[in-house]
Amino acid sequence: MHLRVALTCADIVLLALVLAFFLMKVTAGLQSIADTLDQVAGGVVAIEGHARILHPGADAINSNLNAAARNLTEAVGHAQALGGG
C-alpha cells in the first residue's frame, strides 16, 4: 500500500515537472512571437509616417500617371502607324 502511494506521488511530481518544462517552452515561443510583433509594429509606424507625407499629393500623382499612361498609349499607336505594324 505504501509503495503505491509513493509511486503515485512520484508520478504526480514527474507530471508536474514535465508540464513545467513544456510551459517554459511555450512561454519562450510566445515571447519570441511578441518580440517579432513589436518589430513589425515599429515598421508599420515608420511606413505610416512616410506615407503621411505622400497623402496630400496622391491625387495629383495619380492624375499625372493616368495622363502619362494615356499619352504613352497614344504614342504607341502613332509609332505603330509609322512603322506599318
Backbone torsions as a table, in degrees:
resi	resn	phi	psi	omega
1	MET	NA	-44.4	179.9
2	HIS	-66.1	-31.9	179.3
3	LEU	-66.3	-41.4	179.1
4	ARG	-65.4	-38.8	177.8
5	VAL	-65.1	-43.0	179.7
6	ALA	-64.7	-42.6	179.4
7	LEU	-67.4	-37.6	177.6
8	THR	-64.3	-42.9	177.3
9	CYS	-63.2	-41.5	178.2
10	ALA	-63.3	-40.8	177.5
11	ASP	-61.9	-42.0	-179.3
12	ILE	-65.4	-42.6	178.5
13	VAL	-64.0	-44.1	178.9
14	LEU	-62.3	-42.9	177.7
15	LEU	-61.3	-43.1	179.0
16	ALA	-62.6	-40.1	179.1
17	LEU	-66.0	-43.5	178.7
18	VAL	-63.9	-43.6	178.1
19	LEU	-63.3	-39.9	178.2
20	ALA	-64.3	-40.4	178.7
21	PHE	-61.1	-49.0	-178.8
22	PHE	-69.1	-31.7	175.6
23	LEU	-64.5	-39.1	176.8
24	MET	-66.6	-38.4	177.7
25	LYS	-63.6	-44.8	179.2
26	VAL	-63.9	-40.4	178.6
27	THR	-61.9	-42.6	179.1
28	ALA	-64.1	-41.2	177.9
29	GLY	-64.1	-42.9	178.8
30	LEU	-66.6	-34.8	177.3
31	GLN	-66.1	-39.1	177.0
32	SER	-62.9	-42.1	177.6
33	ILE	-63.8	-41.4	179.4
34	ALA	-63.3	-40.4	178.2
35	ASP	-63.9	-42.6	178.7
36	THR	-64.5	-42.6	178.4
37	LEU	-63.8	-34.7	177.1
38	ASP	-64.7	-41.3	177.8
39	GLN	-65.7	-41.6	179.3
40	VAL	-63.8	-42.5	179.4
41	ALA	-62.1	-39.9	176.9
42	GLY	-63.0	-40.0	177.6
43	GLY	-66.0	-39.6	178.8
44	VAL	-64.4	-41.0	178.0
45	VAL	-62.5	-40.4	178.9
46	ALA	-65.4	-43.5	178.7
47	ILE	-63.7	-41.4	178.9
48	GLU	-61.2	-39.9	177.4
49	GLY	-63.4	-41.7	179.2
50	HIS	-69.5	-37.7	-178.6
51	ALA	-70.2	-28.4	179.6
52	ARG	-60.6	-32.1	178.4
53	ILE	-66.6	-36.3	-176.1
54	LEU	-78.1	-25.3	-170.9
55	HIS	-55.0	-47.0	-177.4
56	PRO	-61.4	-31.5	-177.5
57	GLY	-98.9	4.6	-174.5
58	ALA	-63.2	-40.3	-180.0
59	ASP	-64.4	-42.4	178.8
60	ALA	-65.4	-41.4	178.5
61	ILE	-62.5	-45.2	179.5
62	ASN	-63.3	-40.6	178.7
63	SER	-62.5	-45.8	179.2
64	ASN	-64.4	-38.9	178.6
65	LEU	-67.1	-38.8	176.7
66	ASN	-64.4	-41.2	177.7
67	ALA	-63.8	-41.5	178.8
68	ALA	-63.6	-40.5	178.6
69	ALA	-63.5	-42.4	177.9
70	ARG	-62.8	-45.2	-179.2
71	ASN	-63.8	-39.5	178.7
72	LEU	-67.9	-38.3	176.8
73	THR	-63.0	-41.3	178.1
74	GLU	-66.0	-39.6	179.0
75	ALA	-64.6	-37.7	177.8
76	VAL	-63.6	-42.5	177.9
77	GLY	-60.4	-43.7	177.8
78	HIS	-65.7	-40.5	179.4
79	ALA	-64.8	-38.9	178.0
80	GLN	-67.9	-36.5	178.3
81	ALA	-65.4	-39.7	179.4
82	LEU	-69.9	-36.6	-177.1
83	GLY	-85.8	-5.5	179.6
84	GLY	79.8	11.7	-176.8
85	GLY	-111.6	NA	NA
